[in-house]
Amino acid sequence: MNRPLPFHYGWLIVISGTLGSFACIGLAHFALGMLLPAMGEENSRMNSEMLCGQPSGILIY
C-alpha cells in the first residue's frame, strides 16, 4: 500500500532544486579554471580581464 509521506511532497522539490543549483554553481567555478587559459589564448586577453564579470555573475545568483 502507499503510505503518505511524513511531510509535504513540495519540500522534496524545493530541496532537490536547491541542491541542483548549488551543484551547478559549484561545478561552474571549477570549470572556469580549466577553460580560462584556453579562452585567454584565443582572445589574447589576460586572466584578470576575463575575471571581471565573475563577481557580478555570483551576485545574480
PyMOL commands that place a pseudoatom at each C-alpha (Angstrom):
pseudoatom trace, name=CA, resn=MET, resi=1, chain=A, elem=C, hetatm=0, pos=[0.000, 0.000, 0.000]
pseudoatom trace, name=CA, resn=ASN, resi=2, chain=A, elem=C, hetatm=0, pos=[1.006, 3.597, -0.474]
pseudoatom trace, name=CA, resn=ARG, resi=3, chain=A, elem=C, hetatm=0, pos=[1.969, 5.259, 2.771]
pseudoatom trace, name=CA, resn=PRO, resi=4, chain=A, elem=C, hetatm=0, pos=[1.748, 9.052, 2.877]
pseudoatom trace, name=CA, resn=LEU, resi=5, chain=A, elem=C, hetatm=0, pos=[4.976, 10.949, 3.350]
pseudoatom trace, name=CA, resn=PRO, resi=6, chain=A, elem=C, hetatm=0, pos=[5.516, 12.464, 6.796]
pseudoatom trace, name=CA, resn=PHE, resi=7, chain=A, elem=C, hetatm=0, pos=[5.944, 15.873, 5.101]
pseudoatom trace, name=CA, resn=HIS, resi=8, chain=A, elem=C, hetatm=0, pos=[4.520, 17.667, 2.088]
pseudoatom trace, name=CA, resn=TYR, resi=9, chain=A, elem=C, hetatm=0, pos=[5.821, 16.496, -1.308]
pseudoatom trace, name=CA, resn=GLY, resi=10, chain=A, elem=C, hetatm=0, pos=[6.612, 20.090, -2.294]
pseudoatom trace, name=CA, resn=TRP, resi=11, chain=A, elem=C, hetatm=0, pos=[9.520, 20.132, 0.162]
pseudoatom trace, name=CA, resn=LEU, resi=12, chain=A, elem=C, hetatm=0, pos=[11.226, 17.374, -1.846]
pseudoatom trace, name=CA, resn=ILE, resi=13, chain=A, elem=C, hetatm=0, pos=[11.022, 19.552, -4.931]
pseudoatom trace, name=CA, resn=VAL, resi=14, chain=A, elem=C, hetatm=0, pos=[12.421, 22.571, -3.067]
pseudoatom trace, name=CA, resn=ILE, resi=15, chain=A, elem=C, hetatm=0, pos=[15.328, 20.571, -1.633]
pseudoatom trace, name=CA, resn=SER, resi=16, chain=A, elem=C, hetatm=0, pos=[16.209, 18.937, -4.953]
pseudoatom trace, name=CA, resn=GLY, resi=17, chain=A, elem=C, hetatm=0, pos=[16.079, 22.287, -6.758]
pseudoatom trace, name=CA, resn=THR, resi=18, chain=A, elem=C, hetatm=0, pos=[18.321, 23.902, -4.162]
pseudoatom trace, name=CA, resn=LEU, resi=19, chain=A, elem=C, hetatm=0, pos=[20.865, 21.079, -4.286]
pseudoatom trace, name=CA, resn=GLY, resi=20, chain=A, elem=C, hetatm=0, pos=[20.823, 21.163, -8.079]
pseudoatom trace, name=CA, resn=SER, resi=21, chain=A, elem=C, hetatm=0, pos=[21.502, 24.898, -8.116]
pseudoatom trace, name=CA, resn=PHE, resi=22, chain=A, elem=C, hetatm=0, pos=[24.390, 24.567, -5.672]
pseudoatom trace, name=CA, resn=ALA, resi=23, chain=A, elem=C, hetatm=0, pos=[25.871, 21.740, -7.729]
pseudoatom trace, name=CA, resn=CYS, resi=24, chain=A, elem=C, hetatm=0, pos=[25.660, 23.701, -10.984]
pseudoatom trace, name=CA, resn=ILE, resi=25, chain=A, elem=C, hetatm=0, pos=[27.205, 26.830, -9.499]
pseudoatom trace, name=CA, resn=GLY, resi=26, chain=A, elem=C, hetatm=0, pos=[29.969, 24.857, -7.769]
pseudoatom trace, name=CA, resn=LEU, resi=27, chain=A, elem=C, hetatm=0, pos=[30.856, 22.872, -10.882]
pseudoatom trace, name=CA, resn=ALA, resi=28, chain=A, elem=C, hetatm=0, pos=[30.866, 26.048, -12.967]
pseudoatom trace, name=CA, resn=HIS, resi=29, chain=A, elem=C, hetatm=0, pos=[33.550, 27.555, -10.720]
pseudoatom trace, name=CA, resn=PHE, resi=30, chain=A, elem=C, hetatm=0, pos=[35.780, 24.509, -11.225]
pseudoatom trace, name=CA, resn=ALA, resi=31, chain=A, elem=C, hetatm=0, pos=[35.172, 24.525, -14.987]
pseudoatom trace, name=CA, resn=LEU, resi=32, chain=A, elem=C, hetatm=0, pos=[36.154, 28.185, -15.201]
pseudoatom trace, name=CA, resn=GLY, resi=33, chain=A, elem=C, hetatm=0, pos=[39.672, 27.366, -14.019]
pseudoatom trace, name=CA, resn=MET, resi=34, chain=A, elem=C, hetatm=0, pos=[40.072, 24.782, -16.763]
pseudoatom trace, name=CA, resn=LEU, resi=35, chain=A, elem=C, hetatm=0, pos=[38.645, 26.910, -19.559]
pseudoatom trace, name=CA, resn=LEU, resi=36, chain=A, elem=C, hetatm=0, pos=[40.241, 30.231, -18.655]
pseudoatom trace, name=CA, resn=PRO, resi=37, chain=A, elem=C, hetatm=0, pos=[43.722, 29.607, -20.161]
pseudoatom trace, name=CA, resn=ALA, resi=38, chain=A, elem=C, hetatm=0, pos=[42.276, 28.459, -23.485]
pseudoatom trace, name=CA, resn=MET, resi=39, chain=A, elem=C, hetatm=0, pos=[39.917, 31.432, -23.628]
pseudoatom trace, name=CA, resn=GLY, resi=40, chain=A, elem=C, hetatm=0, pos=[42.806, 33.811, -22.885]
pseudoatom trace, name=CA, resn=GLU, resi=41, chain=A, elem=C, hetatm=0, pos=[44.957, 32.411, -25.686]
pseudoatom trace, name=CA, resn=GLU, resi=42, chain=A, elem=C, hetatm=0, pos=[42.146, 32.612, -28.199]
pseudoatom trace, name=CA, resn=ASN, resi=43, chain=A, elem=C, hetatm=0, pos=[41.096, 36.164, -27.304]
pseudoatom trace, name=CA, resn=SER, resi=44, chain=A, elem=C, hetatm=0, pos=[44.593, 37.417, -26.383]
pseudoatom trace, name=CA, resn=ARG, resi=45, chain=A, elem=C, hetatm=0, pos=[43.436, 38.704, -23.004]
pseudoatom trace, name=CA, resn=MET, resi=46, chain=A, elem=C, hetatm=0, pos=[44.817, 38.403, -19.514]
pseudoatom trace, name=CA, resn=ASN, resi=47, chain=A, elem=C, hetatm=0, pos=[43.102, 36.354, -16.821]
pseudoatom trace, name=CA, resn=SER, resi=48, chain=A, elem=C, hetatm=0, pos=[42.307, 39.456, -14.789]
pseudoatom trace, name=CA, resn=GLU, resi=49, chain=A, elem=C, hetatm=0, pos=[40.439, 40.981, -17.733]
pseudoatom trace, name=CA, resn=MET, resi=50, chain=A, elem=C, hetatm=0, pos=[38.302, 37.899, -18.185]
pseudoatom trace, name=CA, resn=LEU, resi=51, chain=A, elem=C, hetatm=0, pos=[37.509, 37.512, -14.473]
pseudoatom trace, name=CA, resn=CYS, resi=52, chain=A, elem=C, hetatm=0, pos=[35.989, 40.990, -14.126]
pseudoatom trace, name=CA, resn=GLY, resi=53, chain=A, elem=C, hetatm=0, pos=[32.493, 39.664, -14.850]
pseudoatom trace, name=CA, resn=GLN, resi=54, chain=A, elem=C, hetatm=0, pos=[32.626, 36.792, -12.368]
pseudoatom trace, name=CA, resn=PRO, resi=55, chain=A, elem=C, hetatm=0, pos=[31.621, 38.755, -9.219]
pseudoatom trace, name=CA, resn=SER, resi=56, chain=A, elem=C, hetatm=0, pos=[28.574, 40.165, -10.971]
pseudoatom trace, name=CA, resn=GLY, resi=57, chain=A, elem=C, hetatm=0, pos=[27.562, 36.638, -12.005]
pseudoatom trace, name=CA, resn=ILE, resi=58, chain=A, elem=C, hetatm=0, pos=[27.853, 35.483, -8.408]
pseudoatom trace, name=CA, resn=LEU, resi=59, chain=A, elem=C, hetatm=0, pos=[25.691, 38.370, -7.199]
pseudoatom trace, name=CA, resn=ILE, resi=60, chain=A, elem=C, hetatm=0, pos=[22.931, 37.450, -9.655]
pseudoatom trace, name=CA, resn=TYR, resi=61, chain=A, elem=C, hetatm=0, pos=[22.599, 34.006, -8.123]
for i in range(1, 61): cmd.bond("trace and resi %d" % i, "trace and resi %d" % (i + 1))
show_as sticks, trace
zoom trace
